[in-house]
């Protein structure tokens, strides 16, 4: 149990002591695990893609799908005596429940219409880290109407997109506004119980490798590869490492600097002979992946800076980008968000774009809190398509959380953090933020047996102190 | 034990004589031993050296791992490579220590990790697929895919690819060398995708391709497409196109350019072909063939006068061809060439080009036919990428000191959507009185092939705009 809070290693320092009787060529077999992918709703069929639809379908699908769940939650919370009304049926002064999509009106929100409008003559808005301000107003929209929300609901901690049930009334003297007394979201969906796993099985999460950038940590990355493939470490550690069954590379494997968006604006005759910055970086990534894939199952997700489509859900990185690594069957290219289960443990997560977007449009600071909120709201990316790029779905909204996962992660965050979220029905969800490797040199191991997390940091420190030479050669 | 002593000698050599930086991984890959054994050897070596002499001149770095509590109170597993003198300091911070072994031994003092990374990186790059074969963990499922598996993948992913992919791949497999199998496989897969991409476009080409191969390739065609043309012939001969591709160079990019170059003869052939498909007269075949030859010649020639003279010999044929054209079905625009014919001719007279007038007139008529062919063809065949001969004005000084502006053909690849916009080059020329303008015939060339489909309403209106001239 080396990768836990109380490791009990054995055989430490074997290789710096006198040789024991046994030969030094123990080979451990990597544990295997069942794997199932639940990604179908995120994948596009090549022929069906059409970007000429409006996004209204997505919202109406969302509302339609979540309305029954919300009415159930509302009735559970406030009882059956209060009617659930649609906005056009509202009666002044009557306490009732309304279900609709939340919309947050923000003045500072960048709007292309304002930029382009000539009468305003505005300069383009500067990029800020947060677009919230005090005057933001919340509006509830259902299928036909919208109404302002005032009262016991805070605009600063809400974002556009989640479907909400509010309890309150429309005051008689102030029509057009709904006074909220309480509100609720859907119940956390049912969770299949986690199977009992006897041995430790770990999944390693790594994100934000950002190859090609200034901050790339290639030596630490090589240490990570050496550790996972069982080269580094004493025998006890190698044995524990053989229990890592899967490695998830969760996005931003390439750095932002490899994206050369200027070349889109330059004339073709200027850019014809120049290779894209991402070519070299992908080759390095391929070298990394082939080493990992030779020894463990690897899932690679696309991230914000990776060569995949910009809108969510991001499709798999193409096989042809990893010619060497693809020769192993253990390499899997997967979508972002990623939904899968290993040994019966259901894991859902994204490369971090939804969380980053919520950070920009709300006042919540802690990333793990944001992650928890999305779980409460029941939607992986509530701000899509409002401020987060999204494909215009019209048959279903694939981001709705309809089955509760056991592990819910967001990658490419600033720090490692984890928490167990307990649901009303006894669900236990491990919330996890995976830090960027280029900044922290840290990856995360999750133990599937008990949902414990352990960050592993790789480090190399050589002091350049010249005075402590053990053998000054000039004497000889 | 002798094996060990052999290894130790090697190690001695590496470190002292070759002054290498020996990491445990480098050693294990070089001597082809288990990583743990390499670690042990390094330790033994150090022991030996340090017991032998007081000052050994060796620098050692260690790998140490263990649990540590960082500033936030988070317990994390720290894995660190440290130099020998820092070892105890770092060790004391970790409780408990889970690993500690030698990472590298060398004579030089290291300032940072770059040298360590570089030695290992070079070794890894040498044999990328066996980089982890000496590690302590093996995974049975991590097998390299066999070729058939890659074939299946390419089938499922490229859903539009024709089914001949499998047979192609199996042909490709023995041909490609084993060492570069994987790289090539990806490339051939890429090529297959390209094949599928233009297989749809070139399907009409394929149908008529059989006739094409009987034709000798023209001398006037550029040399570059010529060898590729041979490839294109085999392309048409066999059902699976990628056998041709396999013979070609394995680089996808290169493949694209020959494909593009090949397109020009294909395109030229195609107009003739499509008409050929309609006509059953052998006579028409003959005229078609000769016309084809002439057309090819014309399209490929440069702005040399000889060409024009050669072409003037065949004056009769173009005229007959023009007459046959109206008889053809699906040529609602055939009146238009006739209409356009007189106008450029008259324009030529206007500009007062001396001597060559007759020639230009005839070749113009010839070009009318080309253009009509083009028009017909594009009406009858599917739209595809055209290698269009663009009329470009080139200005140069004559022997007499006159500035001469000449319109010459330059090949240009256009999108299928860029149908030739009918350029009225003559309108420009008329303005330049001082220049001795030689009107290259076939401004007609640019008259757009009329689309039969009404969806191109805009285009038709554009052409009607130009027709008025």
Interface residues (C-beta under 8 A of the other chain):
Chain A: X2 X3 X5 X7 X8 X9 X12 X13 X14 X15 X16 X17 X19 X23 X24 X25 X26 X27 X28 X29 X30 X32 X46 X47 X218 X219 X222 X223 X226 X227 X229 X230 X231 X232 X233 X234 X235 X236 X237 X238 X241 X242 X287 X290 X291 X293 X294 X295 X296 X297 X319 X320 X323 X324 X326 X327 X328 X329 X330 X415 X416 X442 X445 X454 X455 X456 X457 X458 X459 X460 X461 X462 X463 X464 X465 X466 X468 X469 X470 X471 X472 X473 X475 X476
Chain B: X24 X25 X28 X33 X34 X35 X36 X37 X39 X40 X42 X43 X44 X54 X55 X56 X57 X58 X61 X62 X63 X65 X66 X67 X72 X74 X75 X76 X77 X78 X79 X80 X81 X82 X83 X84 X85 X86 X90 X96 X97 X98 X99 X100 X101 X102 X109 X110 X111 X112 X113 X114 X116 X117 X120 X121 X124 X125 X128 X129 X131 X132 X133 X134 X135 X136 X137 X138 X139 X140 X141 X142 X143 X144 X145 X149 X150 X153 X157 X159 X160 X182 X183 X185 X186 X189 X190
